[in-house]
Amino acid sequence: MVPLVIGVGRPHCGDDSAGLEVARRLRTRAAETVAVVLADGEASSLMQAWAGQERVVIIDASASGSRPGTVRRFDAVREPLPSRRRATSTHGFGVVEAIEMARAMDLLPTSLIVYGIEGRSFDPGSDLSPEVVAVVDEVVARALEECEVENPGVRTA
């Protein structure tokens, strides 16, 4: 079974589309070795997307107050994600709640890694901030490493 990467976000909402951008790049660079899903972050849809999967990587924007462009990695099987609202996701009832609901129901994948990319602006109609653009390829490379896939065409700084 190929690993699954889920890019979470809302298009055209500034840095909230960071996860979607990472997923799009993964889709073009590793389509044969990684399954990629673009998601809006709704909890039940996320759980449905990873159902039956062994290895899952989720990429989402975060708004924790860290410096924009900061990338944080969480092993969601080993421990709960930070509970502070919006610490790992910009979605109200989404990634964190999906993971904890799946944990309670014993429905987590064997491996579930979450990357949060700290955003600067989430305004509708805006593009990714320069700080987020600067780390997108790094997160692509890290996601491929999590999936144990070689990094075709990925350059990191």
C-alpha atoms as an extended CHARMM CRD file, in Angstrom:
* protein
*
       157  EXT
         1         1  MET       CA              0.0000000000        0.0000000000        0.0000000000  PROA      1               0.0000000000
         2         2  VAL       CA              1.3760000000        3.4130000000       -0.9440000000  PROA      2               0.0000000000
         3         3  PRO       CA              1.6270000000        6.0980000000        1.7290000000  PROA      3               0.0000000000
         4         4  LEU       CA             -1.0190000000        8.8160000000        1.8030000000  PROA      4               0.0000000000
         5         5  VAL       CA             -0.3450000000       12.5360000000        2.0440000000  PROA      5               0.0000000000
         6         6  ILE       CA             -3.2680000000       14.8070000000        2.8520000000  PROA      6               0.0000000000
         7         7  GLY       CA             -2.8600000000       18.5000000000        2.1050000000  PROA      7               0.0000000000
         8         8  VAL       CA             -5.3450000000       20.5140000000        4.1400000000  PROA      8               0.0000000000
         9         9  GLY       CA             -6.4740000000       24.0540000000        3.4650000000  PROA      9               0.0000000000
        10        10  ARG       CA             -8.6970000000       26.5280000000        1.7330000000  PROA      10              0.0000000000
        11        11  PRO       CA             -7.6500000000       27.7920000000       -1.6950000000  PROA      11              0.0000000000
        12        12  HSD       CA             -7.1970000000       31.5320000000       -2.1970000000  PROA      12              0.0000000000
        13        13  CYS       CA             -7.0520000000       32.2220000000        1.5470000000  PROA      13              0.0000000000
        14        14  GLY       CA             -3.4180000000       33.1790000000        1.8620000000  PROA      14              0.0000000000
        15        15  ASP       CA             -1.2950000000       30.8600000000        3.9370000000  PROA      15              0.0000000000
        16        16  ASP       CA             -4.2590000000       28.6170000000        4.6910000000  PROA      16              0.0000000000
        17        17  SER       CA             -3.5300000000       27.0160000000        1.3020000000  PROA      17              0.0000000000
        18        18  ALA       CA              0.0020000000       25.9570000000        2.3380000000  PROA      18              0.0000000000
        19        19  GLY       CA             -0.9980000000       22.3000000000        2.8070000000  PROA      19              0.0000000000
        20        20  LEU       CA             -2.7220000000       22.2990000000       -0.5730000000  PROA      20              0.0000000000
        21        21  GLU       CA              0.3840000000       23.6960000000       -2.2740000000  PROA      21              0.0000000000
        22        22  VAL       CA              2.6120000000       21.0320000000       -0.7170000000  PROA      22              0.0000000000
        23        23  ALA       CA              0.1450000000       18.3490000000       -1.8110000000  PROA      23              0.0000000000
        24        24  ARG       CA              0.0010000000       19.6810000000       -5.3870000000  PROA      24              0.0000000000
        25        25  ARG       CA              3.7850000000       19.6140000000       -5.6600000000  PROA      25              0.0000000000
        26        26  LEU       CA              3.8950000000       16.0950000000       -4.2310000000  PROA      26              0.0000000000
        27        27  ARG       CA              1.2890000000       14.9870000000       -6.7450000000  PROA      27              0.0000000000
        28        28  THR       CA              3.4410000000       16.1220000000       -9.6590000000  PROA      28              0.0000000000
        29        29  ARG       CA              6.7510000000       14.8270000000       -8.2390000000  PROA      29              0.0000000000
        30        30  ALA       CA              5.8050000000       11.4780000000       -6.7210000000  PROA      30              0.0000000000
        31        31  ALA       CA              2.4230000000       10.5180000000       -8.1590000000  PROA      31              0.0000000000
        32        32  GLU       CA              3.4050000000        6.8810000000       -8.6690000000  PROA      32              0.0000000000
        33        33  THR       CA              4.7530000000        6.3230000000       -5.1540000000  PROA      33              0.0000000000
        34        34  VAL       CA              2.5210000000        8.4800000000       -2.9310000000  PROA      34              0.0000000000
        35        35  ALA       CA             -1.2570000000        8.8890000000       -2.8890000000  PROA      35              0.0000000000
        36        36  VAL       CA             -2.2270000000       12.5410000000       -2.4760000000  PROA      36              0.0000000000
        37        37  VAL       CA             -5.5260000000       13.9960000000       -1.2850000000  PROA      37              0.0000000000
        38        38  LEU       CA             -6.4360000000       17.6800000000       -1.1170000000  PROA      38              0.0000000000
        39        39  ALA       CA             -8.8640000000       18.3230000000        1.7430000000  PROA      39              0.0000000000
        40        40  ASP       CA            -10.6950000000       21.2110000000        3.3390000000  PROA      40              0.0000000000
        41        41  GLY       CA             -9.9440000000       19.9100000000        6.8390000000  PROA      41              0.0000000000
        42        42  GLU       CA            -13.3960000000       18.7450000000        7.8500000000  PROA      42              0.0000000000
        43        43  ALA       CA            -12.9280000000       16.0650000000       10.5190000000  PROA      43              0.0000000000
        44        44  SER       CA            -15.1030000000       13.2510000000        9.1590000000  PROA      44              0.0000000000
        45        45  SER       CA            -13.7070000000       13.7140000000        5.6440000000  PROA      45              0.0000000000
        46        46  LEU       CA            -10.1720000000       13.4120000000        6.9960000000  PROA      46              0.0000000000
        47        47  MET       CA            -11.0170000000       10.2260000000        8.8740000000  PROA      47              0.0000000000
        48        48  GLN       CA            -12.6440000000        8.8160000000        5.7550000000  PROA      48              0.0000000000
        49        49  ALA       CA             -9.5830000000        9.7130000000        3.6400000000  PROA      49              0.0000000000
        50        50  TRP       CA             -7.1560000000        7.8430000000        5.9010000000  PROA      50              0.0000000000
        51        51  ALA       CA             -9.4200000000        4.8560000000        6.6060000000  PROA      51              0.0000000000
        52        52  GLY       CA             -7.5020000000        1.6420000000        6.0010000000  PROA      52              0.0000000000
        53        53  GLN       CA             -4.1970000000        3.4460000000        5.4470000000  PROA      53              0.0000000000
        54        54  GLU       CA             -1.0290000000        2.4410000000        7.2640000000  PROA      54              0.0000000000
        55        55  ARG       CA              1.1660000000        5.5110000000        6.7050000000  PROA      55              0.0000000000
        56        56  VAL       CA             -0.3600000000        9.0010000000        6.5520000000  PROA      56              0.0000000000
        57        57  VAL       CA              1.1940000000       12.4660000000        6.4800000000  PROA      57              0.0000000000
        58        58  ILE       CA             -1.0110000000       15.5320000000        6.9560000000  PROA      58              0.0000000000
        59        59  ILE       CA              0.1820000000       19.0050000000        5.9800000000  PROA      59              0.0000000000
        60        60  ASP       CA             -1.7600000000       22.0150000000        7.2290000000  PROA      60              0.0000000000
        61        61  ALA       CA             -1.2900000000       25.6830000000        7.9630000000  PROA      61              0.0000000000
        62        62  SER       CA             -1.0200000000       26.7230000000       11.5840000000  PROA      62              0.0000000000
        63        63  ALA       CA             -1.6220000000       29.8870000000       13.5460000000  PROA      63              0.0000000000
        64        64  SER       CA              0.1160000000       29.3060000000       16.8640000000  PROA      64              0.0000000000
        65        65  GLY       CA              1.8710000000       32.6350000000       17.1840000000  PROA      65              0.0000000000
        66        66  SER       CA              5.2360000000       31.2940000000       16.0120000000  PROA      66              0.0000000000
        67        67  ARG       CA              7.3060000000       33.0520000000       13.3710000000  PROA      67              0.0000000000
        68        68  PRO       CA              5.6810000000       32.7420000000        9.9010000000  PROA      68              0.0000000000
        69        69  GLY       CA              7.3100000000       29.9450000000        7.9240000000  PROA      69              0.0000000000
        70        70  THR       CA              8.0720000000       27.8760000000       11.0280000000  PROA      70              0.0000000000
        71        71  VAL       CA              7.5290000000       24.1830000000       10.3300000000  PROA      71              0.0000000000
        72        72  ARG       CA              6.4800000000       21.9350000000       13.2120000000  PROA      72              0.0000000000
        73        73  ARG       CA              6.2880000000       18.1360000000       13.0910000000  PROA      73              0.0000000000
        74        74  PHE       CA              4.0060000000       16.0420000000       15.2870000000  PROA      74              0.0000000000
        75        75  ASP       CA              3.7940000000       12.2690000000       15.6380000000  PROA      75              0.0000000000
        76        76  ALA       CA              0.0600000000       12.0380000000       16.2350000000  PROA      76              0.0000000000
        77        77  VAL       CA              0.0970000000        8.3140000000       17.0490000000  PROA      77              0.0000000000
        78        78  ARG       CA              2.5470000000        8.7340000000       19.9240000000  PROA      78              0.0000000000
        79        79  GLU       CA              0.9180000000       11.7670000000       21.5040000000  PROA      79              0.0000000000
        80        80  PRO       CA             -1.9920000000       14.1620000000       21.0600000000  PROA      80              0.0000000000
        81        81  LEU       CA             -1.4140000000       17.3090000000       19.0830000000  PROA      81              0.0000000000
        82        82  PRO       CA             -1.2630000000       20.5180000000       21.1220000000  PROA      82              0.0000000000
        83        83  SER       CA             -4.7620000000       21.2240000000       22.3770000000  PROA      83              0.0000000000
        84        84  ARG       CA             -4.5350000000       24.9970000000       22.2590000000  PROA      84              0.0000000000
        85        85  ARG       CA             -7.1050000000       26.0230000000       19.6980000000  PROA      85              0.0000000000
        86        86  ARG       CA             -5.4900000000       26.8490000000       16.3430000000  PROA      86              0.0000000000
        87        87  ALA       CA             -2.0890000000       25.6460000000       17.5660000000  PROA      87              0.0000000000
        88        88  THR       CA             -1.7880000000       23.2010000000       14.6940000000  PROA      88              0.0000000000
        89        89  SER       CA             -4.5950000000       24.0580000000       12.3120000000  PROA      89              0.0000000000
        90        90  THR       CA             -6.4800000000       27.0500000000       11.0370000000  PROA      90              0.0000000000
        91        91  HSD       CA             -9.6930000000       25.0130000000       10.8950000000  PROA      91              0.0000000000
        92        92  GLY       CA            -12.1650000000       25.1440000000       13.7690000000  PROA      92              0.0000000000
        93        93  PHE       CA            -13.2460000000       21.4940000000       13.9420000000  PROA      93              0.0000000000
        94        94  GLY       CA            -10.7570000000       19.6670000000       11.8090000000  PROA      94              0.0000000000
        95        95  VAL       CA             -7.3750000000       18.0200000000       12.0080000000  PROA      95              0.0000000000
        96        96  VAL       CA             -6.9140000000       17.9190000000       15.7850000000  PROA      96              0.0000000000
        97        97  GLU       CA            -10.4820000000       16.7960000000       16.4100000000  PROA      97              0.0000000000
        98        98  ALA       CA            -10.3260000000       14.1560000000       13.6520000000  PROA      98              0.0000000000
        99        99  ILE       CA             -7.1680000000       12.7010000000       15.1420000000  PROA      99              0.0000000000
       100       100  GLU       CA             -8.5380000000       12.6130000000       18.6800000000  PROA      100             0.0000000000
       101       101  MET       CA            -11.8600000000       11.1510000000       17.5490000000  PROA      101             0.0000000000
       102       102  ALA       CA             -9.9970000000        8.4540000000       15.5960000000  PROA      102             0.0000000000
       103       103  ARG       CA             -7.7530000000        7.8080000000       18.5970000000  PROA      103             0.0000000000
       104       104  ALA       CA            -10.7950000000        7.2970000000       20.8270000000  PROA      104             0.0000000000
       105       105  MET       CA            -12.3120000000        4.9300000000       18.2780000000  PROA      105             0.0000000000
       106       106  ASP       CA             -9.0140000000        3.0830000000       17.7030000000  PROA      106             0.0000000000
       107       107  LEU       CA             -9.0260000000        4.1490000000       14.0410000000  PROA      107             0.0000000000
       108       108  LEU       CA             -5.6530000000        5.8860000000       13.7380000000  PROA      108             0.0000000000
       109       109  PRO       CA             -3.3220000000        4.7160000000       10.9890000000  PROA      109             0.0000000000
       110       110  THR       CA             -0.1760000000        2.8910000000       12.1200000000  PROA      110             0.0000000000
       111       111  SER       CA              1.8240000000        6.0380000000       11.3280000000  PROA      111             0.0000000000
       112       112  LEU       CA              0.2870000000        9.5240000000       11.3680000000  PROA      112             0.0000000000
       113       113  ILE       CA              2.6160000000       12.4850000000       11.0530000000  PROA      113             0.0000000000
       114       114  VAL       CA              1.3120000000       16.0570000000       10.9850000000  PROA      114             0.0000000000
       115       115  TYR       CA              3.2660000000       19.0300000000        9.6680000000  PROA      115             0.0000000000
       116       116  GLY       CA              2.0700000000       22.5020000000       10.5960000000  PROA      116             0.0000000000
       117       117  ILE       CA              3.3650000000       25.4290000000        8.5500000000  PROA      117             0.0000000000
       118       118  GLU       CA              3.0130000000       28.6660000000       10.4740000000  PROA      118             0.0000000000
       119       119  GLY       CA              1.1880000000       31.2480000000        8.3890000000  PROA      119             0.0000000000
       120       120  ARG       CA              1.2600000000       35.0160000000        8.4040000000  PROA      120             0.0000000000
       121       121  SER       CA             -1.9270000000       35.9340000000        6.5440000000  PROA      121             0.0000000000
       122       122  PHE       CA             -5.1530000000       33.9950000000        6.0190000000  PROA      122             0.0000000000
       123       123  ASP       CA             -7.0920000000       36.7180000000        4.2090000000  PROA      123             0.0000000000
       124       124  PRO       CA             -9.5090000000       35.6010000000        1.4770000000  PROA      124             0.0000000000
       125       125  GLY       CA             -8.1660000000       36.3750000000       -1.9810000000  PROA      125             0.0000000000
       126       126  SER       CA             -4.5420000000       36.5620000000       -0.8800000000  PROA      126             0.0000000000
       127       127  ASP       CA             -1.5820000000       34.4560000000       -1.9790000000  PROA      127             0.0000000000
       128       128  LEU       CA              0.8930000000       32.4880000000        0.1130000000  PROA      128             0.0000000000
       129       129  SER       CA              3.2160000000       34.7480000000        2.0830000000  PROA      129             0.0000000000
       130       130  PRO       CA              6.9180000000       34.7750000000        1.1260000000  PROA      130             0.0000000000
       131       131  GLU       CA              7.7600000000       33.0650000000        4.4370000000  PROA      131             0.0000000000
       132       132  VAL       CA              5.5160000000       30.1120000000        3.6140000000  PROA      132             0.0000000000
       133       133  VAL       CA              6.6080000000       29.9120000000       -0.0310000000  PROA      133             0.0000000000
       134       134  ALA       CA             10.1890000000       29.6620000000        1.2470000000  PROA      134             0.0000000000
       135       135  VAL       CA              9.4620000000       26.4180000000        3.1550000000  PROA      135             0.0000000000
       136       136  VAL       CA              7.0870000000       24.6040000000        0.7940000000  PROA      136             0.0000000000
       137       137  ASP       CA              9.8000000000       22.5670000000       -0.9380000000  PROA      137             0.0000000000
       138       138  GLU       CA             11.3550000000       21.7130000000        2.4340000000  PROA      138             0.0000000000
       139       139  VAL       CA              8.0130000000       20.2960000000        3.5830000000  PROA      139             0.0000000000
       140       140  VAL       CA              7.6420000000       18.3900000000        0.2950000000  PROA      140             0.0000000000
       141       141  ALA       CA             11.0440000000       16.7870000000        0.9180000000  PROA      141             0.0000000000
       142       142  ARG       CA             10.2120000000       16.0130000000        4.5490000000  PROA      142             0.0000000000
       143       143  ALA       CA              6.8700000000       14.4540000000        3.5750000000  PROA      143             0.0000000000
       144       144  LEU       CA              8.6200000000       12.2400000000        1.0330000000  PROA      144             0.0000000000
       145       145  GLU       CA             11.1090000000       11.1890000000        3.7050000000  PROA      145             0.0000000000
       146       146  GLU       CA              8.2110000000       10.3020000000        6.0210000000  PROA      146             0.0000000000
       147       147  CYS       CA              6.7990000000        8.1930000000        3.2070000000  PROA      147             0.0000000000
       148       148  GLU       CA             10.2380000000        6.6400000000        2.6430000000  PROA      148             0.0000000000
       149       149  VAL       CA             10.2260000000        7.8180000000       -0.9530000000  PROA      149             0.0000000000
       150       150  GLU       CA             13.2080000000        9.2670000000       -2.7860000000  PROA      150             0.0000000000
       151       151  ASN       CA             12.9050000000       12.9910000000       -3.4710000000  PROA      151             0.0000000000
       152       152  PRO       CA             12.5910000000       13.2600000000       -7.2690000000  PROA      152             0.0000000000
       153       153  GLY       CA             13.1330000000       16.8220000000       -8.3810000000  PROA      153             0.0000000000
       154       154  VAL       CA             12.9640000000       18.2850000000       -4.8770000000  PROA      154             0.0000000000
       155       155  ARG       CA             15.5900000000       20.7740000000       -3.8230000000  PROA      155             0.0000000000
       156       156  THR       CA             15.9310000000       22.0740000000       -0.3080000000  PROA      156             0.0000000000
       157       157  ALA       CA             17.8740000000       25.1040000000        0.8140000000  PROA      157             0.0000000000
